[in-house]
Amino acid sequence: MSSAASHNGSAHKLVIIGSGPAGWTAAIYAARAQLDPVCYIGIPKNDPGPVLPGGQLMLTTEVENYPGFSHGITGPKMMEEFQKQAERFGTVTHMQDVVKCEFSPEPARIPHTLHIADGTVVRAHAVIIATGAVANWLGLDNEMRLARSGGGVSACAVCDGALPAFRNQPLAVIGGGDTAMEEASYLTKFGSVVYVIHRRDSLRASKIMQERFMSRPNAKVLWNKVVVDVLGGEFIEGVLLEDTVTKERSTLALKGLFIAIGHTPATKFLKGTGLEFDDAGYVALKQRNSYTNLPGVFAAGDVADGQYRQAVSAAGMGCIAALDAERWLAASNVH
Ligand SMILES: Cc1cc2nc3c(=O)[nH]c(=O)nc-3n(C[C@H](O)[C@H](O)[C@H](O)COP(=O)(O)OP(=O)(O)OC[C@H]3O[C@@H](n4cnc5c(N)ncnc54)[C@H](O)[C@@H]3O)c2cc1C
């Protein structure tokens, strides 16, 4: 069914927005359950960091912690396999963004209406939001180059910190919140020394998280410093720092740089729809399921999870959302 056909009368049973582990897993389950899912996989953009169809794993090289790949797999290859599996069972994909949603607050007024970036309008009885959360980056050219090529720059220490390249090497984390402390504490298991580079003279992180990091013998905080460039050819060799007080510049030798300055849930296009969000801007779920506050609207993956943010947890949530949507459609007599 084409988007235009949907606008002219019939509505899709299920539209999935997003094409990371959550979106594709929801599509695999929904397609096998004969819900004829239509998946809007997004268009490449920079908002606020790089976003590609396939999601955040498109920005990494080795994924070593996803079960089933005993020797690891690259992020892009893994997402290619997810997509093939979803399409094998009949998922229809469109490389487009959903730019606006008009969700019906009452079951009687469903289908929901979705506006697509190419100007088409589609309707759907059930919608799964799986648009992820974009890691915030510093925005330096060399940072992004080395992040994309597996050159020792990452936005996820829990994902990449255990890689052999980082063992017994000097590493640094940028950030000053609880997540930065958690990532830095984790890295102290692997690095010879772990620096936290922070732009101010005090950290935003809770005292207990600060203490946990600082109690490690190989932990060091560099106060009042910003990274102005990332140095290195194929692999990171260090960073160029600037002191925020004296403006003095210095270099710091490093073999790994981890950016921990937060994530931005991809929810801009959902504002004003009546959908509820938590304090940090993630889609609020009713309980340990995928139901949102709106009927027929489900959410899965990092867009609804500010805590775990892993491929396998996102995929699990995608499965839950497809099962919830299937039951909801059956109870609503949509076949
Ligand atoms: C550098 C890096 C390395 C990582 N390494 C690992 C790892 O090794 N192991 C691990 O488990 N996790 C890793 N992660 C975390 C993992 O990538 C995420 O937890 C996971 O991708 C979340 O999946 P998701 O499906 O919820 O969202 P995402 O993967 O973020 O996918 C969201 C999708 O939604 C699309 N989208 C957004 N807005 C719209 C819209 N309006 N319309 C249509 N489409 C839209 C985007 O194009 C994107 O395809 C890493 C993250 C980063 C940043």
PDBQT file of the ligand as one rigid body, heavy atoms in Angstrom, charges set to zero:
ROOT
HETATM    1  C1  LIG A 401      29.151   5.568  19.190  1.00  0.00    +0.000 C 
HETATM    2  C2  LIG A 401      28.140   4.595  19.733  1.00  0.00    +0.000 A 
HETATM    3  C3  LIG A 401      28.511   3.264  19.876  1.00  0.00    +0.000 A 
HETATM    4  C4  LIG A 401      27.604   2.353  20.381  1.00  0.00    +0.000 A 
HETATM    5  N1  LIG A 401      27.978   1.053  20.499  1.00  0.00    +0.000 NA
HETATM    6  C5  LIG A 401      27.116   0.143  21.001  1.00  0.00    +0.000 A 
HETATM    7  C6  LIG A 401      27.499  -1.214  21.179  1.00  0.00    +0.000 A 
HETATM    8  O1  LIG A 401      28.630  -1.599  20.865  1.00  0.00    +0.000 OA
HETATM    9  N2  LIG A 401      26.575  -2.060  21.722  1.00  0.00    +0.000 N 
HETATM   10  C7  LIG A 401      25.332  -1.653  22.108  1.00  0.00    +0.000 A 
HETATM   11  O2  LIG A 401      24.537  -2.468  22.573  1.00  0.00    +0.000 OA
HETATM   12  N3  LIG A 401      24.941  -0.375  21.957  1.00  0.00    +0.000 NA
HETATM   13  C8  LIG A 401      25.805   0.530  21.424  1.00  0.00    +0.000 A 
HETATM   14  N4  LIG A 401      25.428   1.845  21.312  1.00  0.00    +0.000 N 
HETATM   15  C9  LIG A 401      24.074   2.227  21.742  1.00  0.00    +0.000 C 
HETATM   16  C10 LIG A 401      23.070   1.835  20.651  1.00  0.00    +0.000 C 
HETATM   17  O3  LIG A 401      23.500   2.369  19.430  1.00  0.00    +0.000 OA
HETATM   18  C11 LIG A 401      21.673   2.334  20.984  1.00  0.00    +0.000 C 
HETATM   19  O4  LIG A 401      21.301   1.915  22.281  1.00  0.00    +0.000 OA
HETATM   20  C12 LIG A 401      20.653   1.796  19.983  1.00  0.00    +0.000 C 
HETATM   21  O5  LIG A 401      21.032   2.125  18.668  1.00  0.00    +0.000 OA
HETATM   22  C13 LIG A 401      19.254   2.343  20.258  1.00  0.00    +0.000 C 
HETATM   23  O6  LIG A 401      18.399   1.810  19.313  1.00  0.00    +0.000 OA
HETATM   24  P1  LIG A 401      17.035   2.525  18.927  1.00  0.00    +0.000 P 
HETATM   25  O7  LIG A 401      16.407   1.643  17.902  1.00  0.00    +0.000 OA
HETATM   26  O8  LIG A 401      16.265   2.847  20.128  1.00  0.00    +0.000 OA
HETATM   27  O9  LIG A 401      17.435   3.934  18.284  1.00  0.00    +0.000 OA
HETATM   28  P2  LIG A 401      18.481   4.367  17.180  1.00  0.00    +0.000 P 
HETATM   29  O10 LIG A 401      19.481   3.318  16.916  1.00  0.00    +0.000 OA
HETATM   30  O11 LIG A 401      18.975   5.699  17.598  1.00  0.00    +0.000 OA
HETATM   31  O12 LIG A 401      17.598   4.531  15.861  1.00  0.00    +0.000 OA
HETATM   32  C14 LIG A 401      16.663   5.559  15.718  1.00  0.00    +0.000 C 
HETATM   33  C15 LIG A 401      16.233   5.649  14.289  1.00  0.00    +0.000 C 
HETATM   34  O13 LIG A 401      15.129   6.537  14.162  1.00  0.00    +0.000 OA
HETATM   35  C16 LIG A 401      15.256   7.277  12.973  1.00  0.00    +0.000 C 
HETATM   36  N5  LIG A 401      14.468   8.498  13.148  1.00  0.00    +0.000 N 
HETATM   37  C17 LIG A 401      14.662   9.479  14.052  1.00  0.00    +0.000 A 
HETATM   38  N6  LIG A 401      13.713  10.430  13.916  1.00  0.00    +0.000 NA
HETATM   39  C18 LIG A 401      12.907  10.017  12.908  1.00  0.00    +0.000 A 
HETATM   40  C19 LIG A 401      11.746  10.557  12.279  1.00  0.00    +0.000 A 
HETATM   41  N7  LIG A 401      11.201  11.706  12.703  1.00  0.00    +0.000 N 
HETATM   42  N8  LIG A 401      11.180   9.879  11.259  1.00  0.00    +0.000 NA
HETATM   43  C20 LIG A 401      11.703   8.687  10.834  1.00  0.00    +0.000 A 
HETATM   44  N9  LIG A 401      12.783   8.120  11.389  1.00  0.00    +0.000 NA
HETATM   45  C21 LIG A 401      13.380   8.781  12.412  1.00  0.00    +0.000 A 
HETATM   46  C22 LIG A 401      16.729   7.488  12.801  1.00  0.00    +0.000 C 
HETATM   47  O14 LIG A 401      17.069   7.706  11.451  1.00  0.00    +0.000 OA
HETATM   48  C23 LIG A 401      17.277   6.174  13.326  1.00  0.00    +0.000 C 
HETATM   49  O15 LIG A 401      17.342   5.265  12.279  1.00  0.00    +0.000 OA
HETATM   50  C24 LIG A 401      26.297   2.780  20.771  1.00  0.00    +0.000 A 
HETATM   51  C25 LIG A 401      25.930   4.125  20.627  1.00  0.00    +0.000 A 
HETATM   52  C26 LIG A 401      26.832   5.022  20.106  1.00  0.00    +0.000 A 
HETATM   53  C27 LIG A 401      26.417   6.458  19.946  1.00  0.00    +0.000 C 
ENDROOT
TORSDOF 0
